[in-house]
Amino acid sequence: MPHTPAKTFPMIAAIDLGSNSFHMVLAKADHGEIRILERLGEKVQLAAGIGEDRMLTAEAMQRGYDCLKQFAQFINGMPPGSVRVVGTNALREARNRAEFIREADQILGHPVEVISGREEARLIYLGVSHTLPDNPGKRLVVDIGGGSTEFIIGQQFESQLRESLQMGCVSFTQRYFKDGKITPARYAQAYTSARLELMSIENSLRRLGWDEAVGASGTIRAICLAIQAGGHGNGEINPEGLAWLKRKMFKLGEVEKLDIDGIKPDRRPIFPAGMAILEALFDALELTRMTHSEGALREGVLYDLLGRHHHEDVRERTIGALMERYHVDPEQAARVEAKALESLDQVSKAWDLNDEGHRELLMWAARVHELGLDIAHYHYHKHGAYLLEHSDLAGFSRLDQLTLALLVRGHRRNIPVDKFNELGDEGDKLIRLCIVLRFAILFHHIRGTQEMPAVALKASGKSLDVRFPDGWLAANPLTQADFEQEAEWLKRVGYSLSVS
């Protein structure tokens, strides 16, 4: 997580590990705006390397590593927080993604975040909205990727509806055009499959409505350029242009023969699949016109990175919405948060918890630790953890959600040390962070009905010493009993707690 405000970095970078292509943009942040310095992209086709067992092949992973080694030269030496790397559908799907991510982390020197489909949609909309005029009407944004297609309806810089469907130009190519032959029958199969996928979101999109439709990323850009080169529009996609392009494609009959202006040679193999998906959504949503935006996921990642420290962190709003939706007691959450952060300041040096990311995690966990009470009191820490891990949380990566869920899961009773250990060295730090959170919650067990004293904490290795004012514990037997029980829980995970 970022250690320093993004606007203070001389340069920032976003890397998008897409199912079809890997892209990198290097930029300078200037008065809240992004000035692009360098763009790199390569067709890695990670999704094409996922077999029926949902495992990435060694060849596909090597293609990815080779590309990342080139990117690494550009970002070598850039400080933590100045580079954000996001993985999309192929890495969401691959069962052995952890192996790929470990090596990618090493090559780049920055962590890879695998983001959910809806988070991907949010970032795409952010990238598109920053590269288009700030019109007042609603816009529908569509991005056909290699493994998934994202749909977003929003207004200005705010997305209101975000959806992600499991259909993309690489996955559909593997299914319908693997040998490179383009026939009306195969195209019809791909089109029908896309229409069936679209049925799940058509009504919700139509209900919200839009004033303009905008396409993002390579597939839509190529179709737009091909239609324009053919003289069937002024740089926009329309039904007449799509029909003309489809006829031309059938006439040529093979992907190798798609020598059409606007379609680069390396895009030819996946072009028919992208066409089928786009025609299906044009028909399903009765579109008459779609323009293209140069902004997409990677630009959205840059603006999100900048926004976290410059004007607004969407994660703050997400946590606030969760608290409201699940009726979290805001006063208790604020008490626990204040005590947790104050306690962290006392132990951070001894327990190596100096990263700003640790502070953010602790702050958010304190705010939402009682989330599960809205489900049931029994095992509410487990209910809260489940909601955090499996909800779509704007601004949070899958790993962010998992670590936040672990802190909430471990905030009372037994700490699931095996789950923390799955995170390697970071797991040890998270256990310590969890202990700080548990202390703050126990400290405010009586929920603000009593004046609480100043307390000194001293940490070292696997021990925590808590000092109350003389005689205070003896006069408050409930707190004393709470901490005696806590010492027993912590002993189970190898930590000693002494309270005096």
C-alpha positions in Angstrom: 0.0 0.0 0.0 1.2 3.6 -0.6 3.6 5.0 1.9 3.8 8.5 0.5 1.2 10.8 -1.1 1.2 10.0 -4.8 1.3 13.7 -5.7 4.7 14.0 -4.1 6.3 11.3 -6.4 8.2 12.6 -9.4 6.6 9.8 -11.4 3.8 7.3 -11.0 3.0 4.1 -13.0 0.1 1.7 -13.6 0.5 -1.8 -14.9 -2.5 -3.7 -16.2 -2.1 -7.5 -16.4 -5.0 -8.1 -18.8 -6.2 -11.4 -20.1 -5.1 -10.5 -23.7 -2.5 -7.8 -23.2 -0.2 -6.4 -20.5 0.0 -2.6 -20.5 2.1 -0.1 -18.6 1.7 3.7 -18.4 4.3 5.9 -16.8 3.1 9.4 -15.9 3.8 12.6 -14.0 1.2 13.9 -11.5 0.7 17.6 -12.1 -1.8 19.6 -10.1 -4.2 16.7 -9.8 -3.9 15.8 -13.5 -2.0 13.0 -15.2 0.6 13.7 -17.8 1.5 10.5 -19.7 5.3 10.1 -20.3 5.4 6.6 -21.7 3.1 3.8 -22.8 4.0 0.2 -23.3 1.9 -2.8 -24.3 2.4 -6.4 -25.4 0.0 -9.2 -26.4 0.7 -11.8 -23.8 -2.6 -13.7 -24.2 -2.5 -15.0 -20.6 -6.1 -16.2 -20.9 -5.2 -18.4 -23.9 -2.8 -20.3 -21.6 -5.6 -21.4 -19.2 -6.6 -25.0 -19.8 -9.8 -26.8 -18.8 -8.3 -27.4 -15.4 -8.1 -23.6 -15.0 -4.3 -23.8 -14.6 -2.0 -21.3 -16.4 0.5 -23.2 -18.6 4.3 -22.7 -18.0 4.5 -21.1 -21.5 1.8 -18.5 -20.8 3.5 -17.6 -17.5 6.8 -17.3 -19.3 5.3 -14.9 -21.9 4.1 -12.8 -19.0 7.4 -12.8 -17.2 9.3 -11.8 -20.4 6.9 -8.8 -20.8 7.2 -7.8 -17.2 11.0 -7.8 -17.4 10.7 -5.1 -20.0 8.3 -3.1 -17.9 10.6 -3.5 -14.8 13.4 -1.5 -16.5 11.1 1.6 -16.6 10.1 1.4 -13.0 13.4 0.2 -11.5 14.0 2.3 -8.3 10.6 3.8 -8.1 9.5 4.0 -4.5 6.7 1.9 -2.9 3.3 3.4 -3.5 4.3 5.1 -6.8 3.5 1.9 -8.9 0.2 0.0 -8.9 0.0 -3.4 -10.6 -3.5 -4.9 -11.2 -4.4 -8.3 -12.5 -7.8 -9.0 -14.1 -9.9 -11.9 -15.3 -7.2 -14.4 -16.3 -5.6 -14.1 -12.9 -9.0 -14.2 -11.2 -9.7 -17.5 -13.0 -6.3 -19.2 -12.8 -6.0 -21.7 -9.9 -2.2 -21.3 -9.9 -2.2 -17.5 -10.0 -0.2 -17.4 -6.7 2.8 -18.9 -8.5 2.6 -16.4 -11.2 2.1 -13.5 -8.8 5.1 -14.5 -6.6 7.4 -14.3 -9.6 5.8 -11.1 -11.0 6.3 -9.4 -7.6 9.9 -10.3 -7.7 10.4 -9.1 -11.3 8.6 -5.8 -10.8 9.6 -5.1 -7.2 6.0 -4.0 -6.5 3.0 -6.1 -5.4 0.4 -7.4 -7.9 -3.2 -6.9 -6.8 -5.9 -9.2 -8.4 -9.0 -7.0 -8.6 -12.7 -8.1 -8.8 -14.7 -7.6 -12.0 -16.7 -4.8 -10.5 -13.6 -3.1 -9.2 -12.1 -3.4 -12.7 -15.3 -1.8 -14.0 -15.0 1.1 -11.5 -11.4 1.8 -12.6 -12.2 1.6 -16.3 -15.0 4.2 -15.8 -12.5 6.4 -13.9 -10.0 6.2 -16.8 -12.7 6.9 -19.4 -14.3 9.8 -17.6 -10.9 11.6 -17.2 -10.3 11.4 -20.9 -13.7 12.7 -22.1 -15.5 16.0 -21.8 -17.2 16.5 -18.5 -20.8 16.3 -19.9 -23.7 16.4 -17.5 -25.6 13.3 -18.9 -25.3 9.6 -18.1 -22.9 7.5 -20.1 -22.7 3.8 -20.7 -19.1 2.6 -20.8 -18.2 -0.9 -22.3 -14.8 -2.5 -22.3 -14.4 -5.9 -24.1 -11.3 -7.5 -22.6 -9.6 -10.8 -23.2 -11.5 -12.7 -20.6 -14.3 -10.5 -19.4 -16.5 -7.6 -20.6 -17.2 -4.7 -18.2 -20.3 -2.5 -18.3 -20.6 0.7 -16.3 -23.2 3.5 -16.2 -22.1 6.7 -14.6 -22.3 10.4 -14.6 -19.3 12.7 -14.8 -16.7 11.0 -12.5 -19.1 8.8 -10.5 -20.1 5.3 -11.6 -23.6 4.2 -10.5 -23.8 0.7 -11.8 -20.9 -1.7 -12.5 -21.1 -5.2 -14.0 -18.6 -7.7 -15.3 -19.6 -10.7 -17.5 -17.5 -13.8 -18.3 -17.0 -13.2 -22.0 -14.0 -11.9 -23.7 -12.2 -11.9 -27.1 -9.5 -14.4 -26.0 -11.9 -16.8 -24.2 -14.4 -16.7 -27.1 -11.6 -17.2 -29.7 -10.5 -20.3 -27.8 -14.1 -21.6 -27.9 -15.4 -20.6 -31.3 -12.5 -19.6 -33.6 -9.5 -21.6 -32.4 -8.4 -22.8 -35.8 -8.7 -19.3 -37.4 -11.7 -20.1 -39.6 -14.5 -17.5 -39.7 -17.9 -19.0 -40.7 -21.4 -17.6 -40.3 -22.3 -20.7 -38.1 -19.4 -20.2 -35.7 -20.0 -16.5 -35.5 -23.7 -17.1 -34.8 -22.7 -19.4 -31.9 -20.4 -16.8 -30.4 -23.1 -14.1 -30.9 -25.8 -16.3 -29.2 -23.5 -17.1 -26.3 -22.9 -13.4 -25.8 -26.6 -12.6 -26.0 -27.3 -15.2 -23.3 -24.6 -13.7 -21.0 -26.1 -10.3 -21.5 -29.6 -11.3 -20.4 -28.5 -11.2 -16.8 -27.8 -7.5 -16.9 -29.9 -6.0 -19.7 -32.9 -5.0 -17.5 -30.7 -3.3 -14.8 -28.8 -1.3 -17.5 -32.0 -0.3 -19.3 -33.7 0.8 -16.0 -30.9 3.2 -15.2 -30.6 4.4 -18.8 -27.8 6.5 -20.5 -27.4 9.4 -22.9 -24.3 8.2 -24.7 -22.4 5.0 -25.2 -18.6 4.8 -25.0 -16.3 1.9 -25.7 -12.8 1.5 -24.3 -9.7 -0.7 -25.0 -8.2 -2.4 -28.0 -11.1 -4.5 -29.4 -13.6 -1.6 -29.7 -10.8 0.7 -30.9 -9.9 -1.7 -33.7 -13.6 -2.0 -34.8 -14.0 1.7 -34.7 -10.9 2.3 -36.9 -11.9 -0.4 -39.3 -15.4 1.0 -39.8 -14.0 4.5 -40.2 -11.5 3.3 -42.8 -14.3 1.6 -44.7 -16.2 4.9 -44.9 -19.1 3.9 -42.7 -19.0 6.6 -40.0 -17.1 9.5 -38.6 -15.0 7.7 -36.0 -18.0 6.1 -34.3 -19.4 2.5 -34.3 -22.9 2.1 -35.7 -25.1 -0.9 -36.8 -24.5 -0.2 -40.5 -20.7 -0.2 -40.0 -20.9 -3.4 -38.0 -23.0 -5.1 -40.6 -20.5 -4.1 -43.4 -17.5 -5.2 -41.3 -19.2 -8.6 -40.6 -19.9 -9.2 -44.3 -16.3 -8.4 -45.2 -15.1 -10.7 -42.4 -17.2 -13.6 -43.7 -16.0 -13.0 -47.2 -12.3 -13.2 -46.2 -13.1 -16.4 -44.1 -9.9 -16.7 -42.2 -8.2 -14.6 -39.5 -4.9 -14.5 -41.4 -6.7 -12.8 -44.3 -8.1 -10.0 -42.1 -6.0 -7.4 -43.8 -8.3 -4.5 -43.0 -7.2 -1.0 -42.2 -7.4 -0.4 -38.5 -6.8 -4.0 -37.5 -3.2 -4.7 -36.4 -1.8 -8.1 -37.4 -1.5 -9.2 -33.8 -5.2 -8.5 -33.2 -6.5 -10.5 -36.1 -6.8 -13.8 -34.3 -9.2 -12.4 -31.6 -11.0 -9.9 -33.9 -14.1 -12.1 -34.9 -14.8 -13.0 -31.2 -14.7 -9.3 -30.3 -17.0 -8.4 -33.2 -19.5 -11.1 -32.1 -19.6 -9.7 -28.5 -19.9 -6.1 -29.7 -22.7 -6.9 -32.1 -24.6 -8.9 -29.4 -24.5 -6.0 -27.0 -25.5 -3.5 -29.7 -28.6 -5.6 -30.4 -29.3 -6.4 -26.8 -29.2 -2.8 -25.7 -30.5 -1.4 -29.0 -27.5 0.9 -29.4 -27.4 3.2 -32.5 -24.0 4.8 -31.8 -20.8 4.2 -29.7 -17.8 6.4 -29.6 -14.3 5.3 -28.4 -12.3 6.6 -25.5 -8.5 6.3 -25.2 -8.8 6.1 -21.5 -9.2 2.7 -19.9 -8.2 0.6 -16.9 -4.6 1.7 -16.6 -5.5 5.4 -16.7 -8.2 4.7 -14.1 -5.6 3.0 -11.9 -3.4 6.1 -12.2 -6.2 8.5 -11.3 -7.3 6.2 -8.4 -3.7 6.1 -7.1 -3.6 9.9 -7.3 -7.1 10.3 -5.8 -6.3 8.3 -2.7 -3.9 11.0 -1.6 -5.0 14.1 -3.5 -8.8 14.6 -3.2 -10.7 11.5 -2.2 -10.0 7.9 -1.3 -12.9 5.8 -2.6 -12.0 3.2 0.0 -13.1 5.6 2.8 -16.5 5.9 1.1 -16.8 2.2 0.7 -16.1 1.6 4.4 -18.6 4.3 5.3 -21.3 2.7 3.1 -20.7 -0.7 4.7 -21.1 0.8 8.2 -24.3 2.4 7.2 -25.7 -0.7 5.4 -25.0 -3.0 8.3 -26.0 -0.6 11.0 -22.6 -0.4 12.7 -22.6 1.7 15.9 -20.5 4.7 14.7 -19.7 6.0 18.2 -18.3 2.6 19.4 -16.4 2.2 16.1 -14.9 5.7 16.6 -13.8 4.9 20.2 -12.2 1.6 19.1 -10.5 3.3 16.1 -9.0 6.1 18.2 -7.7 3.7 20.8 -6.3 1.2 18.2 -4.4 4.0 16.4 -3.1 5.4 19.7 -1.9 1.9 20.8 -0.3 1.3 17.4 1.8 4.4 17.9 3.2 2.9 21.1 4.1 -0.6 19.6 4.7 0.1 16.0 8.5 0.4 16.3 9.0 -2.7 18.4 6.6 -4.8 16.3 7.7 -3.4 12.9 4.3 -2.0 12.1 5.5 1.3 10.6 3.9 0.9 7.1 1.1 3.3 6.4 -0.8 0.4 4.9 -0.9 -1.3 8.4 -2.3 1.9 9.9 -5.0 2.0 7.2 -6.0 -1.6 7.7 -6.2 -1.2 11.5 -8.3 1.9 11.1 -10.8 0.2 8.7 -10.9 -3.0 10.7 -11.8 -1.0 13.8 -14.6 0.8 12.0 -16.2 -2.5 10.7 -15.3 -5.0 13.3 -19.0 -5.2 14.4 -20.3 -5.6 10.9 -21.5 -9.1 11.5 -23.8 -8.1 14.4 -26.4 -7.1 11.8 -26.6 -10.8 10.8 -26.5 -12.5 14.2 -24.7 -12.1 17.5 -23.5 -15.7 17.6 -20.2 -15.9 15.7 -20.6 -12.3 14.5 -16.9 -12.0 13.9 -17.1 -14.8 11.4 -20.2 -13.2 9.7 -18.4 -9.9 9.4 -15.3 -11.6 7.9 -17.4 -13.4 5.3 -19.1 -10.2 4.2 -15.7 -8.4 3.9 -14.1 -11.1 1.9 -16.9 -11.8 -0.5 -18.5 -8.4 -1.1 -17.6 -6.1 -4.0 -15.7 -3.3 -2.2 -14.8 -0.4 -4.4 -11.1 0.6 -4.1 -10.0 -2.7 -2.5 -8.0 -5.5 -4.1 -8.8 -9.1 -3.4 -5.8 -9.2 -1.1 -6.9 -6.0 0.7 -10.3 -7.6 1.4 -8.8 -10.9 2.6 -6.5 -9.2 5.1 -9.2 -6.9 6.3 -11.5 -9.9 6.7 -8.8 -11.8 8.6 -8.4 -8.9 11.1 -12.2 -8.9 11.7 -12.3 -12.7 11.9 -9.6 -12.6 14.6 -10.8 -9.7 16.6 -12.4 -11.9 19.3 -12.1 -15.4 20.7 -9.6 -17.6 18.9 -7.1 -16.1 16.4 -7.0 -18.3 13.2 -3.2 -18.4 13.1 -3.1 -20.9 10.2 -5.0 -18.4 8.0 -2.6 -15.6 8.9 0.4 -17.9 8.2 -0.9 -18.3 4.6 0.2 -14.7 4.0 3.9 -15.6 4.8 6.0 -12.9 6.6 3.2 -10.4 6.3 1.0 -12.8 8.3 3.2 -12.4 11.4 2.7 -8.6 11.3 -1.0 -9.0 10.7 -1.3 -11.1 13.9 0.4 -8.3 15.8 -2.0 -5.8 14.2 -4.9 -8.1 15.2 -3.6 -8.1 18.8 -3.6 -4.3 18.8 -7.2 -4.3 17.5 -8.3 -6.8 20.2 -6.7 -4.6 22.9 -8.7 -1.6 21.7 -11.9 -3.5 21.6 -11.5 -5.0 25.1 -10.5 -1.6 26.4 -13.9 -0.2 25.2 -15.9 -3.3 26.2 -18.1 -1.1 28.3 -19.0 1.0 25.2 -18.4 4.5 26.4 -20.4 4.5 29.6 -17.3 5.1 31.8 -14.3 7.4 31.7 -11.3 5.3 30.7 -7.8 5.9 32.0 -4.5 6.5 30.1 -2.7 3.2 29.5 0.9 2.5 28.6 1.7 -0.4 26.2 5.2 -1.9 25.7 5.8 -4.5 23.0 8.8 -6.7 22.4 9.1 -9.9 20.3 6.0 -12.0 21.2 5.0 -10.2 24.3 2.8 -7.2 25.2 2.9 -5.4 28.5 -0.1 -3.3 29.4 0.1 -0.8 32.4 -3.1 0.7 33.9 -2.9 3.4 36.6 -2.3 2.0 40.1 -5.4 0.4 41.6 -7.6 1.0 38.5 -7.9 -2.7 37.6 -8.8 -3.8 41.1 -11.6 -1.3 41.1 -12.8 -2.5 37.7 -13.1 -6.3 37.9 -14.9 -6.7 34.5 -11.9 -5.2 32.6 -9.5 -7.3 34.7 -11.4 -10.5 33.9 -11.5 -9.5 30.2 -7.7 -9.2 30.1 -7.1 -12.4 32.0 -9.2 -14.2 29.4 -7.3 -12.4 26.6 -4.0 -13.6 28.0 -5.3 -17.2 27.6 -6.4 -16.6 24.0 -3.0 -15.0 23.0 -1.1 -17.9 24.7 -2.6 -20.2 22.0 -0.8 -18.2 19.2 2.5 -18.0 21.1 2.1 -14.5 22.5 2.3 -13.5 26.2 0.2 -10.7 27.6 0.9 -9.1 31.0 -1.5 -6.6 32.6 -0.8 -4.6 35.7 
